[in-house]
Amino acid sequence: MKWLEICIESDTDNTELASYFLMEAGAAGTSIQSPDEIRSLVENAGAKELAQAGDFSRFMGKYRTTAYFPSETNIYDLKAALKKRFPDSEIIWREADDSEWEGSWKKFYKAFNITPSLRVTPSWDENAKVSKNSIIMDPGMAFGTGTHESTKLCAGLVEKHMTRGGSMLDIGTGTGILSIIASKRGAKSAVALDIDPAAVKTAIQNLEINQINNVKVYQGELRDVRDIFKKNYFRAPLKFDLIAANIISDVIISLSDEMLDVLNAGGKLVCSGIIIEREAEVVAALEKSGFAIDEILRENEWSAICAHA
């Protein structure tokens, strides 16, 4: 499948804001490269002298935020919007396919702790193995690998608030990582949704790799849940004990009423993908819908909100 790869290149660190803007614009996912990461890769490859060379050193001094958009995206309108938002950055684009995206992840995606008790390991890592406190992850073309602040914040809240024997709805599941965490922390069942067919495929694969069999993944939006339940003859009530929505501010705001409708009384909503400057706006929308805010976590430019019905 063909994609449009677009890169925002800057002398200053605008990667968090750029990542947020690109996701709001419809990116399938983003990756961030800092000068230190690039320099480390070059030096580890045995090219320390090259890393210190003039032209190449200047190249490595750039911050890069790269995103992938469907091939039908109007690249000229997107470039114009990005240039207006980031006037001091260079906007670079090209056509790419799935294999290039997947290959690029393997260069930068290393094992890490997503919470103090849960470690994420890439599927291609020789040390990857399934256990209670480990998650094996293959990002594919999906967003939500666990390295981004929004996913880390959401992961910690899911781990904290997932009650043993409870049910979970994962909106915008991406790689499926939040559903995997919920299952490992005692969820009896979970339903994971994503509008992107590539994400649905990736999530199903990651669930299989991690030997998770109590999570069902479907392509669709929250408004499709009732039809999904009917189509699959689910007998359980259309209510959940925990809802996770690691998406973007506008979608969280637009879905606040619907999320309340499918949350059990006293159930928890965990949402992230919220840039700090829009935190108050999201809080106001949730409270207007009837949620009570329990806690707000912040890391760098990002916020995560936990609320209850």
Residue pairs with C-beta under 8 A, 6 or more apart in sequence:
1 71
1 97
1 98
1 198
2 71
2 95
2 96
2 97
3 28
3 68
3 69
3 70
3 71
3 95
3 96
3 97
3 98
3 101
4 68
4 69
4 70
4 71
4 73
4 75
4 93
4 94
4 95
4 96
5 66
5 67
5 68
5 93
5 94
5 95
5 96
5 100
5 101
6 22
6 66
6 67
6 68
6 69
6 75
6 78
6 79
6 82
6 91
6 92
6 93
7 64
7 65
7 66
7 67
7 91
7 92
7 93
8 14
8 18
8 22
8 64
8 65
8 66
8 82
8 86
8 89
8 90
8 91
9 62
9 63
9 64
9 89
9 90
9 91
9 92
10 18
10 62
10 63
10 64
10 86
10 88
10 89
10 90
11 61
11 62
11 63
11 88
12 63
12 88
13 34
13 63
14 63
14 65
14 86
14 89
15 32
15 34
15 63
15 64
15 65
16 149
16 275
16 300
16 301
16 302
17 275
17 301
18 30
18 65
18 86
18 89
19 30
19 32
19 65
19 67
19 148
20 248
20 275
20 301
20 302
21 82
21 85
21 86
22 30
22 65
22 67
23 30
23 67
23 143
23 248
23 273
24 248
24 249
24 250
25 67
25 69
25 78
25 81
25 82
26 69
26 70
26 73
27 67
27 68
27 69
27 143
28 67
28 68
28 69
28 70
28 141
28 142
28 143
28 196
28 198
28 199
29 67
29 68
29 101
29 139
29 141
29 142
29 143
29 174
30 65
30 66
30 67
30 143
30 148
31 65
31 66
31 67
31 104
31 105
31 108
32 63
32 64
32 65
32 66
33 63
33 64
33 65
33 66
33 108
34 63
35 60
35 61
35 62
35 63
37 108
38 60
39 51
39 60
41 107
42 48
42 50
42 51
42 56
42 60
43 51
50 56
51 57
51 60
66 104
68 96
68 101
68 141
69 75
69 78
71 95
75 93
79 91
79 93
82 89
82 91
83 91
98 141
101 141
102 139
102 140
102 141
105 139
105 145
106 122
106 124
109 122
109 139
109 145
109 147
110 122
110 125
111 119
111 120
111 121
111 122
111 125
111 127
112 119
112 120
112 146
112 147
113 119
113 120
114 120
114 135
114 146
114 151
114 152
114 155
114 156
114 177
114 181
115 152
115 155
115 156
115 159
115 181
117 133
117 159
118 133
118 134
118 135
118 155
118 159
118 181
118 184
119 133
119 134
119 135
120 134
120 135
120 136
120 137
120 145
120 146
120 177
121 127
121 128
121 129
121 134
121 135
121 136
121 137
122 128
122 136
122 137
122 138
123 136
123 137
123 138
123 209
124 138
128 134
128 136
129 136
130 136
130 209
130 210
130 211
132 184
133 184
135 146
135 177
135 180
135 181
135 184
135 210
136 206
136 209
136 210
137 145
137 146
137 175
137 177
137 206
138 175
138 202
138 205
138 206
138 209
139 145
139 175
139 202
140 175
140 198
140 199
140 201
140 202
140 205
141 196
141 198
141 199
141 202
142 174
142 175
142 176
142 194
142 196
142 198
142 199
142 202
142 203
143 172
143 174
143 175
143 199
144 151
144 172
144 173
144 174
144 175
144 176
144 177
144 178
144 246
145 151
145 174
145 175
145 177
146 152
146 155
146 175
146 177
148 302
149 299
149 300
149 301
149 302
150 246
150 272
150 273
150 274
150 302
150 304
151 174
151 177
151 178
151 246
151 272
152 299
153 272
153 297
153 298
153 299
153 302
153 303
153 304
154 178
154 244
154 246
154 270
154 271
154 272
154 273
154 304
155 177
155 178
155 181
156 297
156 304
157 244
157 270
157 272
157 295
157 297
157 304
157 306
158 168
158 178
158 181
158 182
158 185
158 242
158 244
158 270
159 181
159 185
161 242
161 268
161 270
161 306
162 168
162 181
162 182
162 185
162 186
162 187
162 242
163 186
163 241
163 242
164 185
164 186
164 187
165 186
165 187
165 188
166 186
166 187
166 188
166 241
166 242
167 187
167 188
167 189
167 190
167 191
167 236
167 239
167 240
167 241
167 242
168 179
168 182
168 187
168 189
168 190
168 191
168 240
168 241
168 242
168 243
168 244
169 190
169 191
169 193
169 222
169 225
169 240
169 242
169 243
169 244
169 262
170 176
170 178
170 179
170 182
170 190
170 191
170 192
170 193
170 215
170 243
170 244
171 193
171 222
171 243
171 244
171 245
171 247
171 255
171 259
172 193
172 194
172 195
172 245
172 246
172 247
172 251
172 273
173 179
173 192
173 193
173 194
173 199
173 200
173 203
173 217
174 194
174 199
174 202
174 203
174 246
175 199
175 202
175 203
175 206
176 192
176 202
176 203
176 204
176 206
176 207
176 215
176 217
177 206
178 244
178 246
179 190
179 192
179 203
179 207
179 212
179 215
179 217
179 244
180 206
180 207
180 210
180 212
180 215
182 190
182 215
182 242
182 244
183 190
183 212
183 214
183 215
184 212
187 214
187 242
188 214
189 214
189 215
189 216
189 236
190 214
190 215
190 216
191 215
191 216
191 218
191 225
191 228
191 240
192 203
192 215
192 216
192 217
192 218
193 217
193 218
193 219
193 220
193 221
193 222
193 224
193 225
194 200
194 203
194 217
194 219
195 219
195 220
195 221
196 219
197 219
200 217
200 218
200 219
203 217
204 217
207 213
207 215
207 217
216 232
218 224
218 228
220 227
220 228
222 255
222 258
222 259
222 262
223 258
225 238
225 262
226 238
228 234
229 236
229 238
238 262
239 262
239 263
239 264
239 267
240 262
240 263
240 264
240 267
241 263
241 264
241 267
241 268
242 267
242 268
242 269
242 270
243 259
243 262
243 263
243 267
243 268
243 269
243 270
244 270
244 271
245 251
245 252
245 255
245 259
245 269
245 270
245 271
245 272
245 273
246 271
246 272
246 273
247 271
247 273
248 273
248 274
249 273
249 274
249 275
249 278
249 281
249 282
252 271
252 273
252 274
252 282
252 285
252 286
253 281
253 282
253 285
256 285
256 286
256 288
256 289
256 291
257 289
259 269
259 289
260 269
260 289
260 290
260 291
260 309
263 269
263 309
264 309
265 309
266 308
266 309
267 308
267 309
268 294
268 306
268 307
268 308
269 286
269 291
269 305
269 306
269 307
269 308
269 309
270 304
270 305
270 306
271 282
271 286
271 304
271 305
271 307
272 302
272 303
272 304
272 305
273 302
274 282
274 302
274 303
274 304
274 305
275 301
275 302
275 303
276 298
276 301
276 302
276 303
279 296
279 298
279 303
279 305
282 303
282 305
283 293
283 296
283 305
286 293
286 305
286 307
287 293
290 309
291 307
291 308
291 309
292 307
292 308
293 305
293 306
293 307
294 306
294 307
294 308
295 305
295 306
296 303
296 304
296 305
296 306
297 303
297 304
297 306
298 304
